[in-house]
Amino acid sequence: MTASGAPFSAVLLAWYDREAADLPWRARPGSPPDPARAYLVWLSEIMLQQTQVETVRPYFERFIAAYPTVEALAAAPLDDVLKLWEGLGYYSRARHLHRAAQIVVEHYGGRFPGTAAGLRELPGIGRYTAGAIASIAYGERVPVLDGNVIRVFARVTDLTDDVAAGAVKASLWELAEDWLPPTRCGDANQALMELGRRMCTPRHPRCLTCPISGHCLAYARGTQDVRPVKRARAATPHHDVTAGLIWNGRGELLIAQRPLDGLLGGLWEFPGGKVEPGERYEDCLRRELREELGIEVAVDDLFCVVRHAFTHFSITLHTFNCRYVSGEPQTLGVQAFAWVQPVQLDAYAFGKADRQVIAQLRSRGEMLL
C-alpha cells in the first residue's frame, strides 16, 4: 500500500465531498480539523454507538440546547442527563458521558485530550470512538472500525472469514490503518462510515451507484450479499419479570432507582424482579420487594403485561397493582426510592418497559397529565 492510502481513497473522498449528509455535529467536508469541535464530535459518537443517525439527531440537538458546553454537561445532575437520554437506550453511555465530562473539566481544564491514546483514558471511550474524535477533531492519523467500515472492508476484499473472530478483527484494524490517506484522515474515516451506512448497506447494497464498486472484489465476484461472514447467533434468553404499582393511602406510588452499576443503572422503575423457576408471579413480587426495599405488600390484580427486547435477552414484564402494608422502605437493593403522585412520574427517567406501563396508567385515566 502506498502512502496515498487505499486504492479508492481519492474517489471515496470526492464522493464524500459531494454527498456527505448534513449533520448537526459535522463540519463541511474539507474543513481543517478543529479541536473546538471535539465536544460535538464526542457527544455524537457516543450517541451513535449502536444507534441509527436519524434516531440520534433530535437527541443530539436537545442535548446541545441543554448543555452547549462540556462544562454545562459536567455540572448537570445525573438524573437530568438520564432524563434527557430517556428512550435512546444503552444507558451506560449516558452515565459514562456524564462522568467523562466531569473528568475533562476537572483534570483537563475543559479541553479533551488531543490524541486517541489520551481519549481512551476517559470512561465510555474505546478504540473506535477515540479514533473518530482524534481524527475528526484533531486530524490524528488513526483509523476507525465500526460495523459500517467492517462491512465495506469485508466486501472490498471479499473476506471469507468470520468478521467477529478476534484475529480477523485485529487484521481489519491493521487494514483500516494501512488504508488511511496521509491527510484528511477525519474525512476519510467519515466517508467510510457514510458509505457503509448509505451505499454498502447490510441488505441490498447499492453496488451499481457505489463510487468504489470498481475496487470491490465481492461485487466483481457476485458475493456481496453473503459478505460479511458472521457466525450464527445463539438463541436469545427470555425472562419473566414482575413489577408492582405500589399504592399507599395517599394516592402515591412507590418507585425505585436502579443501582448505578447495573443494567439500566440510574433509571427509575416500578420495583420488582426476575421470576425464579417454579415461582408464582405474586410470590416473586413479594419476595423481591422484601429483598430490595424491606417492605410488605398485598398483591392485587394484574395491571398489564409488557414485552421488551434488550440486546442479549428479552423479558415479559408482569405488572400488578399492590397495596403497601408495612415496613419502612430501605435501599437494600436499590439506589434510592420515592413516593410520588402519578402526575409526577414524567419528571423521572424510566426505561422503555416501564414507560409502557406509565402509558397504560395515562390511558386508563390514572395520571392527571
HELIX and SHEET records of a PDB file:
HELIX    1   1 SER A    9  GLU A   19  1                                  11    
HELIX    2   2 PRO A   35  ARG A   37  5                                   3    
HELIX    3   3 ALA A   38  LEU A   48  1                                  11    
HELIX    4   4 VAL A   53  ALA A   66  1                                  14    
HELIX    5   5 VAL A   70  ALA A   75  1                                   6    
HELIX    6   6 LEU A   78  TRP A   85  1                                   8    
HELIX    7   7 SER A   92  TYR A  108  1                                  17    
HELIX    8   8 ALA A  116  LEU A  119  1                                   4    
HELIX    9   9 ARG A  127  TYR A  138  1                                  12    
HELIX   10  10 GLY A  147  VAL A  156  1                                  10    
HELIX   11  11 GLY A  166  ASP A  178  1                                  13    
HELIX   12  12 CYS A  185  ARG A  198  1                                  14    
HELIX   13  13 CYS A  207  THR A  209  5                                   3    
HELIX   14  14 SER A  213  HIS A  215  5                                   3    
HELIX   15  15 LEU A  217  ARG A  221  1                                   5    
HELIX   16  16 GLN A  224  VAL A  226  5                                   3    
HELIX   17  17 TYR A  281  LEU A  293  1                                  13    
HELIX   18  18 PRO A  342  ALA A  347  5                                   6    
HELIX   19  19 LYS A  352  SER A  363  1                                  12    
SHEET    1   A 4 GLY A 272  LYS A 274  0                                        
SHEET    2   A 4 HIS A 238  TRP A 247 -1                                        
SHEET    3   A 4 SER A 314  SER A 326  1                                        
SHEET    4   A 4 GLU A 296  ALA A 309 -1                                        
SHEET    1   B 3 TRP A 268  GLU A 269  0                                        
SHEET    2   B 3 LEU A 253  GLN A 257 -1                                        
SHEET    3   B 3 ALA A 336  VAL A 340 -1                                        
END                                                                             
